[in-house]
Amino acid sequence: MSGSENCFDNAPMESFWGIIKQELINHRHYRTRQEAIEDITEYIEIFYNRQRRKAKLGYLSPVAYARKYYAGLVVS
């Protein structure tokens, strides 16, 4: 943990919520809280965690990165 008044610990979560707001929430209008919960959960579980390309993974999706990584292990 960083010292008081140091926001570095919060940076990854702030970035994550900023991405969700930019890519999903700001473009939709939800009629109910349950509708919002279902849509955001689907976005995180299906798209963000599995399909969305990440800069830290060489602009590959997590699934593609894992395939590439394990293919390299099998070949060796």
ABEGO torsion letter per residue (X at the ends): XBBBGBAAAAAAAAAAAAAAAAAAAAABBBABAAAAAAAAAAAAAAAAAAABBBAAAGGBBAAAAAAAAAAAAAAX
